[in-house]
Amino acid sequence: KGDDNSQNNNDDDNAPDTDFDFGDLVTMTIVDVFETDSRGRLLSYCPTFDNRAVHKTQESIERLRKGASQFKERMEGVAKSPAGQNVNKVAGKMGKLSLDAAWKVGNIVRSKIEGEIQKHQQQQAQQQAQAQQQQQNELGSKGGDASVDPSLEDAVGGDDDVSKDEVSA
């Protein structure tokens, strides 16, 4: 029996946001309920709290929300004041200047990148042209060239001082 009680205590520790006391702040989901007729026309609308998903709200979180909303209200009041309007104008000009600067830097970077790409492509084209030229030179020196060493003509099967007329006869 002692084990059963310890399990129940652990369950309570794991779900502290469902243990409510009077005056606790709670968070509930709002469900929109629409009633329509067979043609789809709206007959009634009723926003309703979904009491199946009730959670205890932490006090610190609620204080932050309240403080943030108060801060927002104050800032809206300051923004409507003449000094706030001047600050907004200056901030707008600064934003525009920074965007213009970013645009210019972007264009400079893009042009440099394009220049480097073009330079790289030109180098590749030159290397390919040199490789093709080298291949043509090698082919020409191996047998594509008409000038042959005269001392090798006899050994290779040159004329041997025999004319074509003598061979055909």
DSSP file with accessible surface (Angstrom, degrees, kcal/mol):
  #  RESIDUE AA STRUCTURE BP1 BP2  ACC     N-H-->O    O-->H-N    N-H-->O    O-->H-N    TCO  KAPPA ALPHA  PHI   PSI    X-CA   Y-CA   Z-CA
    1    1 A K     >        0   0  214      0, 0.0     4,-1.6     0, 0.0     5,-0.2   0.000 360.0 360.0 360.0 -31.2    0.0    0.0    0.0
    2    2 A G  H  >  +     0   0   54      1,-0.2     4,-1.6     2,-0.2     5,-0.1   0.863 360.0  54.0 -64.1 -34.1    2.9    2.3    0.6
    3    3 A D  H  > S+     0   0  128      1,-0.2     4,-1.9     2,-0.2    -1,-0.2   0.880 104.2  54.6 -67.8 -37.3    4.0    2.0   -3.0
    4    4 A D  H  > S+     0   0   96      1,-0.2     4,-1.9     2,-0.2    -1,-0.2   0.912 107.8  49.3 -63.3 -40.7    0.6    3.0   -4.3
    5    5 A N  H  X S+     0   0  102     -4,-1.6     4,-1.9     1,-0.2    -1,-0.2   0.890 108.9  52.3 -67.0 -37.0    0.7    6.2   -2.3
    6    6 A S  H  X S+     0   0   53     -4,-1.6     4,-1.9     1,-0.2    -1,-0.2   0.875 107.9  52.4 -67.7 -34.1    4.2    7.1   -3.5
    7    7 A Q  H  X S+     0   0  118     -4,-1.9     4,-2.1     2,-0.2    -1,-0.2   0.919 108.1  50.3 -66.3 -42.5    3.0    6.6   -7.1
    8    8 A N  H  X S+     0   0   90     -4,-1.9     4,-1.7     1,-0.2    -1,-0.2   0.894 109.1  51.8 -62.7 -38.6    0.0    9.0   -6.6
    9    9 A N  H  X S+     0   0   96     -4,-1.9     4,-1.7     1,-0.2    -1,-0.2   0.893 108.6  51.1 -65.7 -38.2    2.4   11.6   -5.1
   10   10 A N  H  X S+     0   0   90     -4,-1.9     4,-1.8     1,-0.2    -2,-0.2   0.881 107.0  53.7 -64.9 -38.6    4.6   11.3   -8.2
   11   11 A D  H  X S+     0   0   96     -4,-2.1     4,-1.0     1,-0.2    -1,-0.2   0.900 108.0  50.4 -63.1 -38.2    1.7   11.8  -10.5
   12   12 A D  H  < S+     0   0  107     -4,-1.7     3,-0.3     1,-0.2    -1,-0.2   0.881 109.3  51.4 -67.4 -35.5    0.8   15.0   -8.7
   13   13 A D  H  < S+     0   0  115     -4,-1.7    -1,-0.2     1,-0.2    -2,-0.2   0.848 107.6  53.0 -70.0 -32.5    4.4   16.2   -9.0
   14   14 A N  H  < S+     0   0  133     -4,-1.8    -1,-0.2     1,-0.2    -2,-0.2   0.728 114.6  40.7 -75.5 -22.7    4.4   15.6  -12.8
   15   15 A A    ><  +     0   0   36     -4,-1.0     3,-1.1    -3,-0.3    -1,-0.2  -0.525  62.9 148.0-125.5  66.3    1.2   17.5  -13.5
   16   16 A P  G >   +     0   0   82      0, 0.0     3,-1.0     0, 0.0    -1,-0.1   0.732  66.2  69.1 -73.9 -17.5    1.4   20.7  -11.3
   17   17 A D  G 3  S+     0   0   56      1,-0.2    39,-1.3    -3,-0.1    -2,-0.0   0.485  95.8  54.4 -82.8   1.3   -0.6   22.8  -13.8
   18   18 A T  G <  S+     0   0   79     -3,-1.1     2,-0.9    -6,-0.2    -1,-0.2   0.427  84.0  90.8-108.2  -0.9   -3.8   20.9  -13.2
   19   19 A D    <   -     0   0  107     -3,-1.0     2,-0.3    -4,-0.2    -1,-0.1  -0.825  66.3-170.8 -95.8 100.2   -3.8   21.4   -9.4
   20   20 A F        -     0   0   84     -2,-0.9     2,-0.3     4,-0.0    -2,-0.0  -0.708  15.5-169.0-100.4 146.0   -5.9   24.6   -9.1
   21   21 A D    >   -     0   0  101     -2,-0.3     3,-2.1     1,-0.0     2,-0.1  -0.864  45.0 -79.4-119.8 161.2   -6.5   26.8   -6.1
   22   22 A F  T 3  S+     0   0  220     -2,-0.3    -1,-0.0     1,-0.3     0, 0.0  -0.346 118.7  21.7 -61.5 129.8   -9.0   29.7   -5.8
   23   23 A G  T 3  S+     0   0   67      1,-0.3    -1,-0.3    -2,-0.1     2,-0.1   0.428  87.3 143.3  93.8  -2.1   -7.6   32.8   -7.5
   24   24 A D    <   -     0   0   50     -3,-2.1     2,-0.4     1,-0.1    -1,-0.3  -0.420  53.3-119.9 -68.7 145.8   -5.1   30.9   -9.7
   25   25 A L        -     0   0   81     32,-0.4    32,-2.9    -2,-0.1     2,-0.3  -0.723  36.5-169.5 -82.7 135.0   -4.5   32.3  -13.2
   26   26 A V  E     -A   56   0A  64     -2,-0.4     2,-0.5    30,-0.3    30,-0.2  -0.899  19.2-138.1-127.5 155.9   -5.4   29.7  -15.9
   27   27 A T  E     +A   55   0A  61     28,-3.7    28,-2.3    -2,-0.3     2,-0.4  -0.965  25.9 177.1-112.7 128.6   -4.9   29.3  -19.6
   28   28 A M  E     -A   54   0A  60     -2,-0.5     2,-0.3    26,-0.2    26,-0.2  -0.973  29.5-117.5-131.1 147.8   -7.7   28.0  -21.7
   29   29 A T  E     -A   50   0A  76     21,-0.7    21,-3.4    24,-0.5     2,-0.5  -0.633  24.7-136.9 -81.6 138.1   -8.1   27.5  -25.4
   30   30 A I  E     -A   49   0A 102     -2,-0.3     2,-0.5    19,-0.2    19,-0.2  -0.845  17.1-161.3 -97.0 128.8  -10.8   29.5  -27.1
   31   31 A V  E     -A   48   0A  57     17,-4.0    17,-3.3    -2,-0.5     2,-0.6  -0.931  12.2-138.3-111.0 129.7  -12.9   27.5  -29.6
   32   32 A D  E     -A   47   0A  84     -2,-0.5     2,-0.5    15,-0.2    -2,-0.0  -0.782  18.1-161.8 -88.6 122.9  -14.9   29.3  -32.2
   33   33 A V  E     -A   46   0A  72     13,-1.6    13,-2.7    -2,-0.6     2,-0.4  -0.926   7.4-172.8-109.9 121.9  -18.3   27.6  -32.7
   34   34 A F  E     -A   45   0A 122     -2,-0.5     2,-0.5    11,-0.2    11,-0.2  -0.931   9.8-159.7-113.8 139.5  -20.2   28.4  -35.9
   35   35 A E  E     +A   44   0A 111      9,-2.9     8,-3.8    -2,-0.4     9,-1.7  -0.977  19.7 173.6-117.7 125.9  -23.8   27.3  -36.6
   36   36 A T  E     -A   42   0A  76     -2,-0.5     6,-0.2     6,-0.3     2,-0.1  -0.876  26.5-121.9-126.9 161.0  -24.8   27.3  -40.3
   37   37 A D    >   -     0   0   37      4,-1.9     3,-1.7    -2,-0.3     6,-0.0  -0.263  47.8 -83.7 -89.7-174.1  -27.8   26.2  -42.3
   38   38 A S  T 3  S+     0   0  127      1,-0.3    -1,-0.1     2,-0.1    -2,-0.0   0.738 129.8  54.6 -66.5 -20.5  -27.8   23.7  -45.1
   39   39 A R  T 3  S-     0   0  192      2,-0.1    -1,-0.3     0, 0.0     0, 0.0   0.486 119.6-107.7 -89.3  -4.2  -26.8   26.4  -47.6
   40   40 A G    <   +     0   0   51     -3,-1.7     2,-0.2     1,-0.3    -2,-0.1   0.512  68.6 147.3  91.6   5.8  -23.8   27.4  -45.5
   41   41 A R        -     0   0  142      1,-0.1    -4,-1.9     2,-0.0     2,-0.4  -0.538  55.3-108.3 -76.9 140.9  -25.2   30.7  -44.3
   42   42 A L  E     +A   36   0A 105     -6,-0.2    -6,-0.3    -2,-0.2     3,-0.1  -0.533  39.7 171.3 -72.4 123.6  -24.1   31.7  -40.8
   43   43 A L  E     -     0   0A 104     -8,-3.8     2,-0.3     1,-0.4    -7,-0.2   0.808  65.9  -8.8 -98.3 -41.4  -26.8   31.4  -38.3
   44   44 A S  E     -A   35   0A  51     -9,-1.7    -9,-2.9     2,-0.0    -1,-0.4  -0.992  52.1-155.7-155.7 158.0  -24.9   32.0  -35.1
   45   45 A Y  E     +A   34   0A 108     -2,-0.3   -11,-0.2   -11,-0.2   -13,-0.0  -1.000  14.3 173.9-137.0 133.2  -21.3   32.4  -33.8
   46   46 A C  E     -A   33   0A  68    -13,-2.7   -13,-1.6    -2,-0.4     2,-0.3  -0.865  21.8-147.9-145.3 106.9  -20.2   31.7  -30.2
   47   47 A P  E     -A   32   0A  71      0, 0.0     2,-0.4     0, 0.0   -15,-0.2  -0.606  30.0-173.6 -71.4 133.1  -16.6   31.8  -29.0
   48   48 A T  E     -A   31   0A  60    -17,-3.3   -17,-4.0    -2,-0.3     2,-0.3  -0.967  26.4-116.4-133.1 145.9  -16.3   29.2  -26.3
   49   49 A F  E     -A   30   0A 132     -2,-0.4     2,-1.0   -19,-0.2   -19,-0.2  -0.649  24.0-135.3 -79.6 135.7  -13.7   28.2  -23.8
   50   50 A D  E >   -A   29   0A  29    -21,-3.4     3,-1.3    -2,-0.3   -21,-0.7  -0.799  19.4-172.2 -91.2 102.0  -12.5   24.6  -24.2
   51   51 A N  E 3  S+     0   0A 124     -2,-1.0     3,-0.4     1,-0.2    -1,-0.1   0.448  73.8  77.0 -79.6   3.8  -12.4   23.4  -20.6
   52   52 A R  E 3  S+     0   0A 207      1,-0.2     2,-0.3   -23,-0.1    -1,-0.2   0.675  97.0  46.3 -81.0 -18.8  -10.7   20.1  -21.6
   53   53 A A  E <  S+     0   0A  28     -3,-1.3   -24,-0.5   -24,-0.1     2,-0.5  -0.574  74.6 151.5-124.5  67.5   -7.4   21.9  -21.9
   54   54 A V  E     +A   28   0A  32     -3,-0.4     2,-0.4    -2,-0.3   -26,-0.2  -0.868  17.3 179.3-100.7 128.8   -7.1   24.1  -18.8
   55   55 A H  E     -A   27   0A  86    -28,-2.3   -28,-3.7    -2,-0.5     2,-0.3  -0.981  31.7-112.7-130.8 145.6   -3.5   24.8  -17.6
   56   56 A K  E     -A   26   0A  72    -39,-1.3     2,-0.4    -2,-0.4   -30,-0.3  -0.552  31.8-135.6 -75.1 131.4   -2.3   26.8  -14.7
   57   57 A T        -     0   0   14    -32,-2.9   -32,-0.4    -2,-0.3     2,-0.2  -0.778  19.0-119.5 -90.5 133.3   -0.4   30.0  -15.8
   58   58 A Q     >  -     0   0  126     -2,-0.4     4,-2.0     1,-0.1     5,-0.2  -0.469  15.8-131.2 -72.3 141.9    2.8   30.7  -14.0
   59   59 A E  H  > S+     0   0  124      1,-0.2     4,-2.4     2,-0.2     5,-0.2   0.889 105.2  53.9 -62.3 -39.2    2.8   34.0  -12.2
   60   60 A S  H  > S+     0   0   67      1,-0.2     4,-2.2     2,-0.2    -1,-0.2   0.900 108.0  50.0 -65.1 -39.3    6.1   35.1  -13.7
   61   61 A I  H  > S+     0   0   65      2,-0.2     4,-2.4     1,-0.2    -1,-0.2   0.923 110.7  49.4 -65.2 -42.4    4.9   34.5  -17.2
   62   62 A E  H  X S+     0   0   67     -4,-2.0     4,-2.6     1,-0.2    -2,-0.2   0.903 109.5  52.1 -65.2 -37.2    1.8   36.5  -16.6
   63   63 A R  H  X S+     0   0  167     -4,-2.4     4,-2.9     2,-0.2    -1,-0.2   0.907 109.4  50.1 -64.1 -41.8    3.8   39.4  -15.1
   64   64 A L  H  X S+     0   0  130     -4,-2.2     4,-2.7     2,-0.2    -2,-0.2   0.924 111.4  48.2 -61.4 -44.3    6.0   39.4  -18.2
   65   65 A R  H  X S+     0   0  133     -4,-2.4     4,-2.3     2,-0.2    -2,-0.2   0.934 114.0  46.2 -61.2 -45.6    3.0   39.5  -20.5
   66   66 A K  H  X S+     0   0  129     -4,-2.6     4,-2.4     2,-0.2    -2,-0.2   0.928 113.7  48.7 -65.0 -42.8    1.4   42.3  -18.5
   67   67 A G  H  X S+     0   0   33     -4,-2.9     4,-2.6     1,-0.2    -1,-0.2   0.901 111.1  51.0 -63.7 -38.8    4.7   44.3  -18.4
   68   68 A A  H  X S+     0   0   61     -4,-2.7     4,-2.5     2,-0.2    -1,-0.2   0.913 110.2  48.2 -66.4 -41.2    5.2   43.8  -22.2
   69   69 A S  H  X S+     0   0   55     -4,-2.3     4,-2.2     2,-0.2    -2,-0.2   0.907 112.8  48.6 -68.1 -37.0    1.7   45.1  -23.0
   70   70 A Q  H  X S+     0   0   77     -4,-2.4     4,-2.4     2,-0.2    -2,-0.2   0.922 111.4  50.2 -66.1 -41.7    2.2   48.1  -20.7
   71   71 A F  H  X S+     0   0  126     -4,-2.6     4,-2.6     1,-0.2    -2,-0.2   0.920 109.5  51.3 -61.5 -42.3    5.5   48.8  -22.3
   72   72 A K  H  X S+     0   0  132     -4,-2.5     4,-2.2     1,-0.2    -1,-0.2   0.920 109.2  50.1 -62.2 -43.3    3.9   48.6  -25.7
   73   73 A E  H  X S+     0   0  129     -4,-2.2     4,-1.8     1,-0.2    -1,-0.2   0.919 111.9  48.2 -61.6 -42.4    1.2   51.1  -24.7
   74   74 A R  H  X S+     0   0  165     -4,-2.4     4,-2.4     1,-0.2    -1,-0.2   0.906 110.6  50.8 -64.8 -42.7    3.8   53.5  -23.4
   75   75 A M  H  X S+     0   0   88     -4,-2.6     4,-2.7     1,-0.2    -1,-0.2   0.869 106.9  54.1 -65.6 -34.5    5.9   53.2  -26.6
   76   76 A E  H  X S+     0   0   96     -4,-2.2     4,-1.3     2,-0.2    -1,-0.2   0.911 109.8  48.5 -63.9 -39.7    2.8   53.9  -28.7
   77   77 A G  H  X S+     0   0   45     -4,-1.8     4,-0.7     2,-0.2    -2,-0.2   0.913 112.5  47.7 -65.2 -41.4    2.3   57.1  -26.7
   78   78 A V  H >< S+     0   0   77     -4,-2.4     3,-0.9     1,-0.2     6,-0.5   0.906 107.9  55.7 -66.4 -39.4    5.9   58.1  -27.1
   79   79 A A  H 3< S+     0   0   36     -4,-2.7    -1,-0.2     1,-0.3    -2,-0.2   0.821 105.7  52.6 -64.8 -27.4    5.8   57.4  -30.8
   80   80 A K  H 3< S+     0   0  159     -4,-1.3    -1,-0.3    -3,-0.2    -2,-0.2   0.660  91.4  94.6 -83.1 -13.7    2.9   59.8  -31.2
   81   81 A S  S <X S-     0   0   40     -3,-0.9     4,-2.4    -4,-0.7     5,-0.2  -0.310  90.0-111.1 -73.3 160.1    4.7   62.6  -29.4
   82   82 A P  H  > S+     0   0   98      0, 0.0     4,-2.0     0, 0.0     5,-0.2   0.910 119.8  49.1 -59.2 -41.0    6.6   65.2  -31.5
   83   83 A A  H  > S+     0   0   64      1,-0.2     4,-2.3     2,-0.2     5,-0.2   0.914 110.8  50.6 -65.1 -40.7    9.9   64.0  -30.3
   84   84 A G  H  > S+     0   0    7     -6,-0.5     4,-2.5     1,-0.2    -1,-0.2   0.879 107.8  53.1 -64.0 -37.2    8.9   60.4  -31.1
   85   85 A Q  H  X S+     0   0  101     -4,-2.4     4,-2.1     2,-0.2    -1,-0.2   0.902 109.2  49.1 -65.3 -39.4    7.9   61.4  -34.6
   86   86 A N  H  X S+     0   0   95     -4,-2.0     4,-2.5     2,-0.2    -2,-0.2   0.914 110.6  50.1 -64.6 -42.2   11.3   63.0  -35.1
   87   87 A V  H  X S+     0   0   95     -4,-2.3     4,-2.9     1,-0.2     5,-0.2   0.913 109.7  51.7 -61.7 -41.1   13.1   59.9  -33.9
   88   88 A N  H  X S+     0   0   95     -4,-2.5     4,-2.4     2,-0.2    -1,-0.2   0.900 109.6  49.6 -62.8 -40.2   10.9   57.8  -36.2
   89   89 A K  H  X S+     0   0  134     -4,-2.1     4,-2.4     2,-0.2    -2,-0.2   0.938 113.1  45.9 -63.5 -46.4   11.9   60.0  -39.2
   90   90 A V  H  X S+     0   0   88     -4,-2.5     4,-2.7     1,-0.2    -2,-0.2   0.925 112.8  50.3 -63.0 -43.2   15.6   59.8  -38.3
   91   91 A A  H  X S+     0   0   56     -4,-2.9     4,-2.5     1,-0.2    -1,-0.2   0.900 109.9  51.2 -62.9 -38.6   15.3   56.0  -37.8
   92   92 A G  H  X S+     0   0   47     -4,-2.4     4,-2.3    -5,-0.2    -1,-0.2   0.918 110.9  47.7 -63.7 -42.2   13.6   55.7  -41.2
   93   93 A K  H  X S+     0   0  148     -4,-2.4     4,-2.7     2,-0.2    -2,-0.2   0.906 111.9  50.1 -65.4 -41.2   16.4   57.7  -42.9
   94   94 A M  H  X S+     0   0  118     -4,-2.7     4,-2.5     2,-0.2    -2,-0.2   0.904 110.4  50.3 -63.2 -40.9   19.0   55.6  -41.2
   95   95 A G  H  X S+     0   0   29     -4,-2.5     4,-2.3     2,-0.2    -2,-0.2   0.915 111.2  48.2 -62.2 -42.2   17.3   52.5  -42.3
   96   96 A K  H  X S+     0   0  141     -4,-2.3     4,-2.7     2,-0.2    -2,-0.2   0.919 111.6  50.0 -65.6 -43.0   17.1   53.8  -45.9
   97   97 A L  H  X S+     0   0  113     -4,-2.7     4,-2.6     2,-0.2    -2,-0.2   0.913 111.2  48.8 -61.6 -42.0   20.8   54.7  -45.8
   98   98 A S  H  X S+     0   0   69     -4,-2.5     4,-2.6     2,-0.2    -2,-0.2   0.901 111.4  49.3 -67.6 -37.1   21.8   51.3  -44.5
   99   99 A L  H  X S+     0   0  121     -4,-2.3     4,-2.4     2,-0.2    -2,-0.2   0.915 111.2  49.8 -66.0 -41.2   19.7   49.6  -47.2
  100  100 A D  H  X S+     0   0   75     -4,-2.7     4,-2.5     2,-0.2    -2,-0.2   0.924 111.9  48.3 -62.1 -42.7   21.3   51.7  -49.9
  101  101 A A  H  X S+     0   0   52     -4,-2.6     4,-2.8     1,-0.2     5,-0.2   0.925 111.4  49.6 -63.9 -42.9   24.7   50.9  -48.6
  102  102 A A  H  X S+     0   0   62     -4,-2.6     4,-2.5     1,-0.2    -1,-0.2   0.903 110.6  51.0 -63.0 -39.4   23.9   47.2  -48.5
  103  103 A W  H  X S+     0   0  175     -4,-2.4     4,-2.3     2,-0.2    -2,-0.2   0.930 111.8  46.8 -62.4 -45.7   22.6   47.4  -52.0
  104  104 A K  H  X S+     0   0  138     -4,-2.5     4,-2.4     2,-0.2    -2,-0.2   0.922 112.8  48.4 -65.2 -44.0   25.8   49.1  -53.2
  105  105 A V  H  X S+     0   0   87     -4,-2.8     4,-2.8     1,-0.2     5,-0.2   0.916 110.5  52.7 -61.9 -41.4   28.0   46.6  -51.4
  106  106 A G  H  X S+     0   0   34     -4,-2.5     4,-2.6    -5,-0.2    -2,-0.2   0.911 109.6  48.3 -59.8 -42.5   26.0   43.8  -52.9
  107  107 A N  H  X S+     0   0   54     -4,-2.3     4,-2.6     2,-0.2    -1,-0.2   0.902 111.8  49.7 -65.6 -39.8   26.5   45.2  -56.4
  108  108 A I  H  X S+     0   0   92     -4,-2.4     4,-2.4     2,-0.2    -2,-0.2   0.944 112.8  46.4 -63.9 -46.4   30.2   45.6  -55.8
  109  109 A V  H  X S+     0   0   73     -4,-2.8     4,-2.6     1,-0.2     5,-0.2   0.925 112.5  50.5 -62.2 -43.8   30.5   42.0  -54.6
  110  110 A R  H  X S+     0   0  127     -4,-2.6     4,-2.8    -5,-0.2    -1,-0.2   0.930 110.9  48.4 -61.7 -43.7   28.5   40.7  -57.5
  111  111 A S  H  X S+     0   0   66     -4,-2.6     4,-2.4     1,-0.2    -1,-0.2   0.906 111.9  49.7 -66.1 -37.3   30.6   42.5  -60.1
  112  112 A K  H  X S+     0   0  147     -4,-2.4     4,-2.5     2,-0.2    -1,-0.2   0.918 111.9  48.0 -65.6 -42.0   33.8   41.3  -58.5
  113  113 A I  H  X S+     0   0   94     -4,-2.6     4,-2.6     2,-0.2    -2,-0.2   0.932 111.9  49.3 -63.7 -44.7   32.5   37.7  -58.4
  114  114 A E  H  X S+     0   0  115     -4,-2.8     4,-2.6     1,-0.2    -2,-0.2   0.903 111.0  51.0 -61.8 -39.4   31.4   38.0  -62.1
  115  115 A G  H  X S+     0   0   32     -4,-2.4     4,-2.7     2,-0.2    -1,-0.2   0.916 110.8  47.9 -63.3 -43.2   34.8   39.4  -63.0
  116  116 A E  H  X S+     0   0  112     -4,-2.5     4,-2.6     2,-0.2    -2,-0.2   0.895 111.8  50.0 -65.0 -40.5   36.6   36.5  -61.2
  117  117 A I  H  X S+     0   0   85     -4,-2.6     4,-2.6     2,-0.2    -2,-0.2   0.936 112.1  47.6 -62.6 -44.7   34.3   34.0  -63.0
  118  118 A Q  H  X S+     0   0  113     -4,-2.6     4,-2.4     2,-0.2    -2,-0.2   0.922 112.1  49.8 -63.7 -41.5   35.0   35.6  -66.4
  119  119 A K  H  X S+     0   0   99     -4,-2.7     4,-2.4     1,-0.2    -1,-0.2   0.929 111.6  48.9 -62.7 -42.9   38.8   35.6  -65.6
  120  120 A H  H  X S+     0   0  101     -4,-2.6     4,-2.4     1,-0.2    -2,-0.2   0.907 111.0  49.8 -63.8 -42.1   38.6   31.9  -64.6
  121  121 A Q  H  X S+     0   0  117     -4,-2.6     4,-2.4     2,-0.2    -1,-0.2   0.896 110.4  50.4 -65.0 -39.0   36.7   31.1  -67.8
  122  122 A Q  H  X S+     0   0  107     -4,-2.4     4,-2.6     2,-0.2    -2,-0.2   0.916 110.1  50.1 -64.9 -41.0   39.2   33.0  -69.9
  123  123 A Q  H  X S+     0   0   93     -4,-2.4     4,-2.5     1,-0.2    -2,-0.2   0.919 111.1  48.9 -63.8 -41.4   42.1   31.1  -68.3
  124  124 A Q  H  X S+     0   0   89     -4,-2.4     4,-2.5     2,-0.2    -1,-0.2   0.914 111.1  50.0 -63.8 -42.2   40.4   27.8  -68.9
  125  125 A A  H  X S+     0   0   54     -4,-2.4     4,-2.5     2,-0.2    -2,-0.2   0.911 111.6  48.5 -63.3 -41.0   39.8   28.7  -72.6
  126  126 A Q  H  X S+     0   0  121     -4,-2.6     4,-2.6     2,-0.2    -2,-0.2   0.919 111.2  50.0 -65.4 -41.6   43.4   29.6  -72.9
  127  127 A Q  H  X S+     0   0  122     -4,-2.5     4,-2.5     2,-0.2    -2,-0.2   0.908 111.6  48.6 -64.2 -39.7   44.6   26.4  -71.3
  128  128 A Q  H  X S+     0   0  125     -4,-2.5     4,-2.6     2,-0.2    -2,-0.2   0.917 111.4  49.6 -65.7 -41.6   42.3   24.4  -73.6
  129  129 A A  H  X S+     0   0   56     -4,-2.5     4,-2.5     1,-0.2    -2,-0.2   0.919 112.0  48.2 -64.5 -40.9   43.6   26.3  -76.7
  130  130 A Q  H  X S+     0   0  133     -4,-2.6     4,-2.6     2,-0.2    -2,-0.2   0.912 111.2  50.4 -65.4 -40.2   47.2   25.6  -75.6
  131  131 A A  H  X S+     0   0   43     -4,-2.5     4,-2.5     2,-0.2    -2,-0.2   0.916 111.7  47.9 -64.4 -42.2   46.4   21.9  -75.0
  132  132 A Q  H  X S+     0   0  118     -4,-2.6     4,-2.4     2,-0.2    -2,-0.2   0.919 112.2  49.4 -64.2 -42.1   44.8   21.6  -78.5
  133  133 A Q  H  X S+     0   0  102     -4,-2.5     4,-2.3     1,-0.2    -2,-0.2   0.918 111.2  49.6 -63.0 -41.1   47.8   23.4  -80.0
  134  134 A Q  H  X S+     0   0  124     -4,-2.6     4,-2.4     2,-0.2    -2,-0.2   0.912 110.1  50.6 -65.5 -41.1   50.2   21.1  -78.2
  135  135 A Q  H  X S+     0   0  121     -4,-2.5     4,-2.6     1,-0.2     5,-0.2   0.914 110.7  49.4 -63.0 -41.9   48.2   18.0  -79.4
  136  136 A Q  H  X S+     0   0  120     -4,-2.4     4,-2.4     1,-0.2    -2,-0.2   0.912 110.7  50.2 -64.5 -39.8   48.3   19.3  -83.0
  137  137 A N  H  X S+     0   0   94     -4,-2.3     4,-2.0     2,-0.2    -2,-0.2   0.910 111.5  48.2 -64.3 -41.8   52.1   19.8  -82.7
  138  138 A E  H  X S+     0   0  100     -4,-2.4     4,-1.4     2,-0.2    -2,-0.2   0.916 112.9  47.6 -66.3 -41.9   52.6   16.3  -81.3
  139  139 A L  H  X>S+     0   0  121     -4,-2.6     5,-1.8     1,-0.2     4,-1.3   0.902 111.5  51.7 -64.7 -39.9   50.5   14.8  -84.1
  140  140 A G  I  <>S+     0   0   26     -4,-2.4     5,-1.3     1,-0.2    -2,-0.2   0.890 110.3  47.5 -65.6 -37.4   52.3   16.8  -86.7
  141  141 A S  I  <5S+     0   0   97     -4,-2.0    -1,-0.2     1,-0.2    -2,-0.2   0.773 109.4  55.3 -78.0 -21.8   55.7   15.7  -85.5
  142  142 A K  I  <5S-     0   0  169     -4,-1.4    -1,-0.2    -5,-0.2    -2,-0.2   0.757 137.8 -47.5 -83.6 -27.6   54.7   12.0  -85.3
  143  143 A G  I  <5S+     0   0   65     -4,-1.3    -3,-0.2    -3,-0.1    -2,-0.1   0.409 114.9  90.0 176.3  -8.1   53.5   11.6  -88.9
  144  144 A G  I   <S+     0   0   66     -5,-1.8     2,-0.3     2,-0.0    -4,-0.2   0.645  73.2  88.5 -81.9  -9.5   51.2   14.3  -90.0
  145  145 A D      < -     0   0   94     -5,-1.3    -4,-0.0    -6,-0.3    -5,-0.0  -0.670  69.7-146.0 -93.2 140.2   54.2   16.3  -91.3
  146  146 A A  S    S+     0   0   99     -2,-0.3     2,-0.7     2,-0.0    -1,-0.1   0.719  75.1  92.1 -78.7 -19.7   55.5   15.8  -94.9
  147  147 A S        +     0   0   91      2,-0.0     2,-0.4     3,-0.0    -2,-0.1  -0.683  55.5 175.7 -84.0 116.6   59.1   16.4  -94.1
  148  148 A V        -     0   0   86     -2,-0.7     5,-0.1    -5,-0.0    -2,-0.0  -0.918  42.4 -94.3-119.0 148.1   60.8   13.1  -93.3
  149  149 A D    >>  -     0   0   90     -2,-0.4     3,-1.4     1,-0.2     4,-0.5  -0.372  32.6-142.5 -61.0 122.0   64.5   12.5  -92.6
  150  150 A P  H >> S+     0   0   97      0, 0.0     3,-0.8     0, 0.0     4,-0.5   0.811  96.9  62.1 -63.0 -27.4   66.0   11.5  -96.0
  151  151 A S  H 34 S+     0   0   88      1,-0.2     4,-0.5     2,-0.1     3,-0.2   0.783 103.7  50.4 -69.8 -21.3   68.4    9.0  -94.4
  152  152 A L  H <> S+     0   0   89     -3,-1.4     4,-2.4     1,-0.2     5,-0.3   0.581  86.7  85.7 -91.8  -7.1   65.4    7.0  -93.2
  153  153 A E  H <X>S+     0   0   84     -3,-0.8     5,-2.7    -4,-0.5     4,-1.5   0.914  90.8  46.2 -63.8 -42.4   63.6    6.9  -96.5
  154  154 A D  H  <5S+     0   0  109     -4,-0.5    -1,-0.2     3,-0.2    -2,-0.1   0.929 115.1  46.7 -64.7 -43.8   65.4    3.8  -97.7
  155  155 A A  H  45S+     0   0   89     -4,-0.5    -1,-0.2     1,-0.2    -2,-0.2   0.860 114.4  46.8 -68.5 -33.5   65.0    1.9  -94.5
  156  156 A V  H  <5S-     0   0  119     -4,-2.4    -1,-0.2     1,-0.0    -2,-0.2   0.752 132.3 -84.1 -81.2 -23.1   61.3    2.8  -94.2
  157  157 A G  T  <5 +     0   0   58     -4,-1.5    -3,-0.2    -5,-0.3    -2,-0.1   0.678  69.5 165.9 119.4  45.7   60.5    1.9  -97.8
  158  158 A G      < -     0   0   26     -5,-2.7    -4,-0.1    -6,-0.1    -5,-0.0   0.203  56.1 -66.4 -74.8-156.3   61.4    4.9  -99.8
  159  159 A D    >   -     0   0  117      1,-0.1     3,-1.6     2,-0.1    -5,-0.1   0.830  47.1-160.3 -69.3 -35.8   61.8    5.2 -103.6
  160  160 A D  T 3   -     0   0   92      1,-0.3    -1,-0.1     0, 0.0     3,-0.1   0.814  65.5 -74.7  55.2  30.0   65.0    3.0 -103.9
  161  161 A D  T 3  S+     0   0  162      1,-0.2     2,-0.5     0, 0.0    -1,-0.3   0.817 100.5 132.5  56.6  32.2   65.6    4.7 -107.2
  162  162 A V    <   -     0   0   64     -3,-1.6    -1,-0.2     4,-0.0     2,-0.1  -0.958  46.9-144.5-114.3 129.1   62.7    2.6 -108.8
  163  163 A S     >  -     0   0   55     -2,-0.5     4,-1.4     1,-0.1     3,-0.3  -0.440  23.1-113.6 -86.9 166.3   60.2    4.5 -110.9
  164  164 A K  H  > S+     0   0  188      1,-0.2     4,-2.0     2,-0.2     5,-0.2   0.825 113.6  61.0 -68.9 -31.3   56.6    3.7 -111.1
  165  165 A D  H  > S+     0   0  128      1,-0.2     4,-1.1     2,-0.2    -1,-0.2   0.900 103.6  49.7 -65.7 -37.3   56.9    2.7 -114.8
  166  166 A E  H  4 S+     0   0  129     -3,-0.3    -1,-0.2     1,-0.2    -2,-0.2   0.871 109.8  50.8 -70.6 -34.7   59.3   -0.1 -113.9
  167  167 A V  H  < S+     0   0  111     -4,-1.4    -2,-0.2     1,-0.2    -1,-0.2   0.921 109.8  49.0 -70.8 -38.5   57.1   -1.5 -111.2
  168  168 A S  H  <        0   0   99     -4,-2.0    -1,-0.2     1,-0.0    -2,-0.2   0.764 360.0 360.0 -75.4 -21.5   54.0   -1.6 -113.3
  169  169 A A     <        0   0  118     -4,-1.1    -3,-0.1    -5,-0.2    -2,-0.1   0.529 360.0 360.0 -80.4 360.0   55.9   -3.4 -116.2
